[in-house]
Each structure stands twice: as C-alpha cells, then as structure tokens.
Amino acid sequence: MSENIGRRLVTDIPGPRSLEWQRRRASAVASGVSSVLPVYVERAEDGLLHDVDGNALIDLGAGIAVTSVGAAAPQVADAVAAQAARFTHTCFMVNPYEGYVRVCEELNALTPGDHEKRSMLVNSGAEAVENAVKIARHVTGRAAVVAFDHAYHGRTNLAMALTAKNMPYKHRFGPFAGEVYRAPMSYPFRDPAGLTGEAAARRAIDHIQSQVGADQTAAVLIEPIQGEGGFVVPAEGFLPTLAAWCADRGVLLIADEVQTGFCRTGAWFASEHEGVVPDLVATAKGIAAGLPLGGVTGRAELLDAIHPGGLGGTYGGNPVACAAALAAIALMRDRDLAGAARRIEQRVLPRLTALARRHPEIGDVRGRGAMLAVELVSPDTGAPDAARTARIAKACHAEGVIVLTAGTYGNVLRFLPPLVIPDALLDEGFDVVERAIAAEH
Ligand SMILES: *Cc1c(COP(=O)(O)O)cnc(C)c1O
C-alpha cells in the first residue's frame, strides 16, 4: 500500500509550507471560513493525512464524519474517474442517468423500515434537512417544525433557524425562517431533573403540546445522536416515546442522520439502535466519501405527494457524486464497516472510561460506534471547561493527531476516525490523546 505506515513529524505543526499557504490564504479566502488545524493536506491514506511539509498526521476527525471509507479509497477514486470521463453533469431534471436511481435504491433499502420508500438527492446536509422540512410542511399542511436544544442542522437560513447554538453559527445572521420551535432534549449528563428517556420525552411532548400545538406541527426534527451539539446520546426510551407520539398525532418524525448515518455509530443508521423508524431521513456526510451529496428518504406516499418540479436543484445527485456514493456504500457493505465502527468502540471506549476514572476533569464519556466523546468539566462544580478542551485539542494537533471539539459549551472532545483506520494508528492516536489529557492534569 504505502511505505508510510505511521504518524511522522518532520517540522513543527503547522510546518513552514503550511504557514506560507496560510499567509496566501489570508489575502484570498474569506476569514469567516476558518480551519481547525491549518495544515495543508497533500494526500491521504486510511487514517493518515500527509501534509505539504512531509508530516503524516493521524486523522481522528474524518473531515467531520465524512471519509468513513477513507479519504483516498481506490474504489472511490476509480469510480469517480470513470464517471468523470463518461460525463460530469447533465442535471437530473434535464436528462436522467442510472447512478441517481441506484443511489436512491440503496437509500430506500438501507434506511430504517421495510415500507415502500422514495428518495431525492441534494448537495449537502443542510439542503437535505431543508427538503425534508419542505416535504413535511407540504404533506401535512402544517407550518410548525420542532427542533431540540443543542441541535445542529446546517448553515442555510432555515437550517440556522433549526440550529440551537448562536456562536458561531447564527450570530448576526438573522432574521431566521419562521415557525421553528425548540424543545428540551434528553441530555443525560446535564439533565437538571435527571429524567429517564421516557420522562424526558414526555417533558418535550408537553412543551410541544402547550407551546406549539400538535395539530400545528408538521414535523419533529431530531439527530438520533447529536453531532455538533456535543455527541449527546439521549437516554434510552426518549426517541421511541417521541416517535410514538408523533405517529399518534400525525406529526412527521424527521431523523437528521447526516452525521450519524452510513455505519458511523455501528449500524447503518443510528435510529436503528432503538428500533425507531422515522418518516423521513436526511443523509449526507458519510454517504459519498467526501463528494458533495445528500439525500432525503421517506415513505413513498410522502415524497410522491409533491408535484413534479417541486423538488430538485441543478447539481443535486450529480453523477460523479453518485458514482462515489455507490463505491463507498459497496465498501461499507463488503467490509462490514458498521462492524468496524463497533470494534472501534470496543477498542476506544474502555480506554476513555479508564481515563475518566483517573481524571475527574472528564465528566462524561459517551457515544456509539466510531462517534465517541469526552466532556470536560470543572471537577468541583461540573461547569463546562472549554478552555481546557481547547488546550487538549491544541496539544493533540501539535503532536500530529487531528481531533475535533464540539458542544454547546465548547467543552466536548469528539472522535470520528475513518472506519477503515488500522488498529495501530487508532491506538497511537489515543496514546497521544491520553498524554494530552494527562498533561493538563
Ligand atoms: C453537518 C451536519 C449538517 C449540515 O450538513 P452540511 O453538508 O454541512 O450542510 C446537518 N445536520 C447534521 C446533524 C450535521 O452533522
């Protein structure tokens, strides 16, 4: 495969060439678009990024849960090259092609539930969420959409409205789309009332019933495990209770599986862990190994209720992105990457739990599959410790390990390795994380 089998640091991180590009970037690229670690990437292999200075960094972020099959999977690269050589674009709304249909068939087969389904394709997660909401409003004839505390759904205007956190996502970017309401989430580590999943769902339902009205509500939109909000895993029973209430009241349940989907949590979709069958599922991120693609999948009668021409877009379901998705999905299936995600959990979670016993600054360890996190707090008060979290992330970066932070309070260190990462790299990456946490002790 490659002669470079491990982490390698030959300069400071970032190195001189990256810093040179960083200077060039400053006079070319809008400063509002920032980077976690300004190391300029030259090429990638499974779990490793090689930079322009000759350093090799261990990737525990996968480009935010995108490159699950690796950032340079030959099967994906070949499929992309072959499709690009045939044709790069027609616009599916002008002339269709097989790849789009095949990706929709895969989505219909893989998403939860064995009912008749239809799908549509878009370019991003935000667009997937927007379209799911469009469909839900159209079909129900109701306007209100309920999202949750700590939710993240993207950066377009409606997606910003649905997103909870002000800084940096919403600050001074309003006014936002209307008829969006926020309900209390089940966040076991910080639940002020310490509610069980079912009771937390009742709390959310009471909130919706009293402040929105079930008969006004088109959809309840939820990430089965929250991503940017801090890898919040709702208490067991929360999602099924909510789903049952939605079904009872004619409210559509939209699962935003943009981050959790495509094997990330040890199942094809995170809704499966509690047997929840959403009416609509939004996908993107892991679907196509980094080529821009997203989807909305749902009950056939919902998607087929929209008039012809009501859904679409110039690039949605681009043929090159579809070729990448088909290759990526084949890899997930053939290599059992859901199983790989569960093995990553088995390898990493005990380490993190042991670490938390040694370091009371780790208030919580949580996640599923290859979507794992630690929440850093003041041991005395439990108050979020964003400064410590940032220092630990920075120390990991300096040692050539890419980790990301998350959380409403910025105090969650999250891990999203590519599902194909070799064990040796995974272990070495977490050795560095452990040392960085210990050094902060
Ligand atoms: C990333 C993300 C989005 C937005 O996806 P984009 O492709 O960045 O528009 C929406 N929902 C969730 C849960 C996400 O993690």
The ligand as an ORCA input file, in Angstrom:
! r2SCAN-3c Opt
* xyz 0 1
  C     -23.047     18.559      9.196
  C     -24.454     18.435      9.564
  C     -25.465     19.089      8.836
  C     -25.156     20.032      7.708
  O     -24.532     19.375      6.657
  P     -23.775     20.249      5.537
  O     -23.392     19.235      4.495
  O     -22.600     20.878      6.208
  O     -24.736     21.251      5.035
  C     -26.779     18.872      9.206
  N     -27.089     18.051     10.220
  C     -26.153     17.410     10.941
  C     -26.564     16.502     12.055
  C     -24.798     17.592     10.648
  O     -23.873     16.963     11.384
*
